[in-house]
Amino acid sequence: MAIGYSRRLRVLEIEFKRGGTYRYFDVPPSVHRNLLGAESKARFYNRHVRGKYRSIHVREVRGR
């Protein structure tokens, strides 16, 4: 999982190893910070990001 964040835009972008790239809008900086520090990023994502913020699918998995 690769994670990027724009503090100015409050946009979180996550590239999943097998699921493409998604962009999440209006994400507080604390969510990004806590995601980076989480022992299990996948578990944190499932509990605190997935389904909680408006999102768009940016691109498919590379190589498909």
N, CA and C of each residue as an Amber inpcrd file, in Angstrom:
protein
   192
   0.8520000  -1.1670000   0.0000000   0.0000000   0.0000000   0.0000000
   0.9010000   1.2340000   0.0000000   0.6580000   2.1260000  -0.9480000
   1.3680000   3.4040000  -0.9980000   0.3560000   4.4930000  -0.6360000
   0.7930000   5.4600000   0.1720000  -0.1160000   6.4770000   0.7030000
   0.4320000   7.8650000   0.4140000  -0.4330000   8.7360000  -0.0950000
  -0.0790000  10.1320000  -0.3100000  -1.1630000  11.0110000   0.2860000
  -0.8180000  12.2530000   0.6430000  -1.7950000  13.1450000   1.2530000
  -1.4800000  14.5840000   0.9080000  -2.5140000  15.3440000   0.5480000
  -2.3940000  16.7830000   0.3540000  -3.0810000  17.4660000   1.5220000
  -2.2940000  18.0800000   2.3760000  -2.8390000  18.7770000   3.5450000
  -3.7060000  19.9610000   3.0970000  -3.2680000  20.6580000   2.0800000
  -4.0040000  21.8190000   1.5800000  -5.3740000  21.4200000   1.0410000
  -5.4330000  20.3360000   0.2750000  -6.6920000  19.8830000  -0.3220000
  -7.4560000  18.8970000   0.5560000  -6.7780000  18.3680000   1.5910000
  -7.3560000  17.3440000   2.4650000  -7.7730000  16.1080000   1.6590000
  -6.8630000  15.7120000   0.7650000  -7.0980000  14.5610000  -0.1070000
  -6.0900000  13.4680000   0.2290000  -6.6030000  12.2820000   0.4820000
  -5.7970000  11.1010000   0.7550000  -5.8470000  10.2060000  -0.4680000
  -4.6850000   9.7700000  -0.9380000  -4.6360000   8.8690000  -2.0830000
  -3.9280000   7.5920000  -1.6530000  -4.5690000   6.4650000  -1.9400000
  -4.0200000   5.1660000  -1.5520000  -3.9270000   4.2790000  -2.7790000
  -2.7350000   3.7480000  -2.9910000  -2.5190000   2.7770000  -4.0590000
  -2.4020000   1.4000000  -3.3960000  -3.3620000   0.5580000  -3.7000000
  -3.3870000  -0.7870000  -3.1370000  -2.5900000  -1.7250000  -4.0180000
  -1.9610000  -2.6980000  -3.4240000  -1.1370000  -3.6330000  -4.1780000
  -1.9400000  -4.3800000  -5.2330000  -3.1890000  -4.7020000  -4.9370000
  -3.9980000  -5.4840000  -5.8830000  -5.2960000  -4.8160000  -6.2890000
  -5.5330000  -3.5960000  -5.8360000  -6.8430000  -3.0170000  -6.0960000
  -6.8660000  -1.6520000  -6.7340000  -5.8020000  -1.2380000  -7.3750000
  -5.7970000   0.0660000  -8.0130000  -5.5410000   1.2000000  -7.0390000
  -5.8710000   2.4040000  -7.4750000  -5.6350000   3.6070000  -6.6930000
  -6.9450000   4.3440000  -6.4700000  -7.1520000   4.7910000  -5.2310000
  -8.3540000   5.5280000  -4.8600000  -7.9680000   6.8440000  -4.2110000
  -8.8070000   7.8460000  -4.4290000  -8.6070000   9.1770000  -3.8490000
  -9.7950000   9.4760000  -2.9380000  -9.5010000   9.8860000  -1.7000000
 -10.5180000  10.1560000  -0.6920000 -10.5040000  11.6470000  -0.3610000
 -11.6810000  12.2530000  -0.2880000 -11.8020000  13.7020000  -0.1310000
 -12.2350000  14.0860000   1.2830000 -11.8040000  15.2980000   1.6920000
 -12.1450000  15.8760000   3.0030000 -11.6740000  15.0070000   4.1670000
 -10.4850000  14.4630000   4.0310000  -9.8960000  13.6150000   5.0710000
  -9.0530000  14.4990000   6.0010000  -9.3320000  14.4800000   7.2850000
  -8.5490000  15.2930000   8.2220000  -7.0900000  14.8330000   8.2850000
  -6.1740000  15.7630000   8.5330000  -4.7560000  15.3960000   8.6560000
  -4.5140000  14.3220000   9.7140000  -5.3090000  14.3050000  10.7750000
  -5.1190000  13.3130000  11.8300000  -5.3540000  11.8920000  11.3170000
  -6.2750000  11.7210000  10.3820000  -6.5300000  10.3880000   9.8220000
  -5.3110000   9.9330000   9.0260000  -4.7400000  10.8190000   8.2360000
  -3.5350000  10.4920000   7.4720000  -2.3930000  10.1360000   8.4230000
  -2.1780000  10.9610000   9.4190000  -1.1070000  10.7380000  10.3880000
  -1.2910000   9.4010000  11.1170000  -2.5090000   9.1220000  11.5540000
  -2.7800000   7.8750000  12.2670000  -2.6630000   6.6590000  11.3500000
  -3.0300000   6.8100000  10.0980000  -2.8670000   5.7270000   9.1280000
  -1.3890000   5.3890000   8.9620000  -0.5580000   6.4120000   8.8100000
   0.8810000   6.1750000   8.6540000   1.4850000   5.5000000   9.8810000
   0.9760000   5.8140000  11.0610000   1.5270000   5.2540000  12.2890000
   0.8810000   3.9580000  12.7440000  -0.1170000   3.5100000  12.0050000
  -0.8530000   2.3110000  12.4290000   0.0050000   1.0550000  12.3190000
  -0.1590000   0.1810000  13.2870000   0.5380000  -1.1060000  13.2550000
   0.0950000  -1.9170000  12.0410000  -1.2130000  -1.8920000  11.7600000
  -1.7460000  -2.5400000  10.5630000  -2.4720000  -1.4810000   9.7370000
  -1.8510000  -1.0640000   8.6530000  -2.4560000  -0.0450000   7.7980000
  -3.7590000  -0.5430000   7.1890000  -3.8070000  -1.8080000   6.8100000
  -5.0240000  -2.3770000   6.2160000  -6.1750000  -2.3520000   7.2170000
  -5.9130000  -2.7230000   8.4490000  -6.9640000  -2.7200000   9.4740000
  -7.4250000  -1.2930000   9.7680000  -6.4780000  -0.3410000   9.8630000
  -6.8390000   1.0560000  10.0980000  -7.6870000   1.5660000   8.9420000
  -7.2680000   1.2730000   7.7250000  -8.0180000   1.6940000   6.5410000
  -9.4550000   1.1640000   6.6050000  -9.6010000  -0.1130000   6.8750000
 -10.9360000  -0.7170000   6.9100000 -11.8200000  -0.1130000   7.9920000
 -11.2520000   0.2500000   9.1230000 -12.0280000   0.7900000  10.2410000
 -12.2940000   2.2900000  10.1490000 -11.3400000   3.0470000   9.5680000
 -11.4170000   4.5030000   9.6760000 -11.4790000   5.2740000   8.3590000
 -11.2870000   4.6010000   7.2270000 -11.3010000   5.3080000   5.9440000
 -12.3670000   4.7230000   5.0130000 -12.3260000   3.4520000   4.8020000
 -13.2230000   2.7810000   3.8510000 -14.6880000   3.0780000   4.1870000
 -15.3920000   3.6470000   3.2060000 -16.8070000   3.9530000   3.3740000
 -17.1180000   5.1850000   4.2000000 -16.1000000   5.8730000   4.6820000
 -16.3110000   7.0400000   5.5440000 -16.1450000   8.3740000   4.8040000
 -15.4730000   8.3420000   3.6670000 -15.1950000   9.5630000   2.9130000
 -15.5920000   9.3650000   1.4550000 -15.9890000  10.4660000   0.8260000
 -16.2860000  10.4270000  -0.6100000 -15.0050000  10.0450000  -1.3320000
 -15.1170000   9.1820000  -2.3260000 -13.9060000   8.7180000  -3.0120000
 -14.1580000   8.4880000  -4.4910000 -13.0660000   8.4460000  -5.2320000
 -13.1150000   8.0770000  -6.6450000 -12.0050000   7.0660000  -6.9170000
 -12.2800000   6.2140000  -7.8790000 -11.2830000   5.2410000  -8.3340000
 -10.4340000   5.9500000  -9.3850000  -9.1610000   6.1120000  -9.1070000
  -8.2910000   6.9020000  -9.9730000  -7.7290000   6.0720000 -11.1120000
  -7.2320000   4.8570000 -10.7850000  -6.7040000   4.0080000 -11.8560000
  -6.6750000   2.5480000 -11.4230000  -6.6540000   1.7040000 -12.4450000
  -6.6150000   0.2610000 -12.2400000  -5.2240000  -0.1780000 -11.8020000
  -5.1470000  -1.4000000 -11.3890000  -3.8600000  -1.9980000 -11.0420000
  -2.9610000  -1.9890000 -12.2680000  -1.7170000  -1.6470000 -12.0810000
  -0.7590000  -1.6530000 -13.1980000  -0.5690000  -3.0610000 -13.7220000
  -0.3940000  -3.1500000 -15.0220000  -0.1040000  -4.4450000 -15.6370000
  -1.3340000  -5.2480000 -16.0040000  -2.5120000  -4.6780000 -15.8110000
  -3.7410000  -5.3870000 -16.1820000  -4.3200000  -4.8300000 -17.4430000
